[in-house]
Amino acid sequence: MGISRTEAASALTDIERTAGRSRELKGYQIAGPILMVWGVVWILGYTGMGLLPPEQWGMTWLPLDALGILATILMSRRGKNAARAGSGWKIAAGALTIMAFMTATYLVFQPTSLEPAIVYPGLMTGLVYGGVGIAFAPRFLWIGAGVFVATLVGFFFFQPWLAFWMAAVGGGGLILGGLWLRRA
């Protein structure tokens, strides 16, 4: 008894779909701990913003961002399959590109109050994760939407405590999102 062309094509489609889902889940397991690292970076960075004068914010974030990027590169190397090998530099280059864009935006638009400067990273993170979620990995869409909405809620309702709000919901949201991805 042989297999028909239709049955063979259907079996190949099922195999490809299963392989794609497997790659997606492996990606989530690699990305989960990375999101948790960035959650800790956000908690420390935004807490520093809440406690320190604005002149010291850059010196608070600079080492934290450097550690976050280094951790991202090292953790992304854990994915041992050939498709992921060497992707750490791509992730770091993407993060640096986004940070360069954000820095340029701050320089060009120069916020006249502190609140827009505080919420801008949260809005950008929501946008980037939402885009990644739409294009590649659906769970990132939900994480991005959560960070985006929480950022806006803080901006409109919790301005006196905005830095601490961002530490809690932004950093905490990334940690929770990382736990959700890792569980995949």
C-alpha positions, 0 to 999 in steps of 0.5 A: 500500500502506497501513500498518495501525493496528497497524503505526502504533502499533508504529512510534510505540511504537518512536519513543517508546522511542528518543526516551526512550533518547536523553534518558536518554543525554543526561542521563547525558552531562550528569550525568557531569561533575557527578559527577566534580566532586562526586568531587573535592569528596569527595576534598578534603573527606574528606582535609581531615577526615583531616588537620584537627581536627573543629572545622575540618571545617565550614569545610572542607566549606562552601566545597567544597559551595558550589563543588560546587553552583555547578559543578552549576548551571553544568554542568547548563545545558550541556544545551541542549534545552528539557526541560533548560533551566532545570533547574540551579536544580532540581538546586541546590534538590534538593542544598540540600534534601538538605543541609538534611535531613542537617544537621537529622539531625546536629542532632537525633541528634548523633552521639557519635563521629566515625565515624557523622558521617563515613559519613552523607553516603556513606549518604545519597548511596547512598540518593539515587542509588539512588532516582534510579536506580530512578525515572529512570536505571538507572546511578545505581542502580549508582553509589549501591549502590557508594557505599553498600556502600563506605561500610559496608565502610569503617565496619566494617573501616577505622575508623582511616582512615575519612576517607581511605577515604571520600576514596578510595572515595567520591570515587573512586567518584563520579569513576568513576561520572561517567566511566561516565555520560559514556561513555554 
